[in-house]
Amino acid sequence: MLKDRKETEIKQNEKQQISNGQLVLLLAAFLFGGQQIFSPVEQGMAHNQWFTTLSSAVLGFFLISIYLTICKLFPDKNFSQILTAVFGKVLGKIFSLVYTVLFLFATGFSLLLMANFWIDLDTWYTPQLVVMFLVLIAAALGAYFGLEVLARASVIVISLLLAIAFLDTVFVIPEMKFSYLLPLQEIDGTVWLKSLKYMLMLEYFNLLMFVIPGVHTEGKGNSGKSIRFWMVFVLLYLVFIDIRSALVLGPATYLFDYPSTHVLKVIDLVGILPQVELLGIMALIAGGILRITYMFYIFLEMVNHTFAMREKRVLILPLALLTLASAFFFIGFSEGIQQQLDFYFSWIGIPFYLVIPLLLVFVGLYQKHKRQKRSAVGRL
């Protein structure tokens, strides 16, 4: 019995082990799915939305560096264990529970936005509940099969998105007008800050989820540097997509609610083959579903770590239903969603996605310094 349990744990850990290259691809798919479906465009930015994307990418790289540093300073520990090691058993458990709830609502909110995006594209008028149920089935299956399967799926999604982006860009070059990018002085500072806040909150804050598994990367040495290096290219791609949309659509950009709608409009203008447009839409939907699947997987991991469950797979169905319930919670706030996001950013986003992670880095660096000092004294 004990032997069977150990073999099961070993198999589950293997499914949680991915290489640094797979981590970069999963990060890329997570960001692509986020920017192109879930990040709202502030209408006052219009064709200057690319400047918000560029600004948020710079700050996002800073956040990615913080989160990767946490992984490096606390190797072989999951996020719940890190919180306990820094804040103590009681306070660490409270913080772990708070983050579990935050990830639940983040997953539910993304699920709702995914359903809204799907309905906007849908000519058969599929009910919102049906769409969310279908996406949750995919998320539950992904969580069941583990992190390695998600990493492999990200390879397919990234390949499709890059291929479609290349084809679209080549064929819309005659439609581009570089005058659309300027003048930047037309940007309203208040509108820009609000748009930047939304991008950080819905896109980059959620990258903290990549700290959660704790042991999900293989490799030693300068792996963190190599991940940061490739993430620069990922962030530049996100900026490029918005710049391309601005060059082609210009002031008409304000007519659309999601960056993905820009992409779909560009795909529609290309008009190479109907199959190309279909592949583009499928790639966007797959990116969104992959992002929600990873978020649900992390929510499952946090529940497992916080409550020390022996078998996390039995939690998949009840947690999927709980995620669906959290999505319906946000439907009730659909009218005042911007006010809710402003409150979330100031009172939840900044403290839990920036201040506490920075504190973890400082404590980790201090503990590392103490270990090095003791080691130096020991050698003497």
Secondary structure, 3 states (H helix, E strand, C coil): CHHHHHHHHHHHHHHCCECHHHHHHHHHHHHHHHHHHHCCCCHHHHHHHHHHHHHHHHHHHHHHHHHHHHHHHCCCCCHHHHHHHHHCHHHHHHHHHHHHHHHHHHHHHHHHHHHHHHHHHCCCCCCHHHHHHHHHHHHHHHHHHCHHHHHHHHHHHHHHHHHHHHHHHHHHHHHCCHHHHCCHHHCCHHHHHHHHHHHHHHHHHHHHHHHCCCCCECCCCCHHHHHHHHHHHHHHHHHHHHHHHHHHHHHHHHHCCCHHHHHHHHHHHHCCCHHHHHHHHHHHHHHHHHHHHHHHHHHHHHHHHHHCCCCHHHHHHHHHHHHHHHHHHHHCCCCCHHHHHHHHHHHHHHHHHHHHHHHHHHHHHHHHHHHHHHHHHHHC
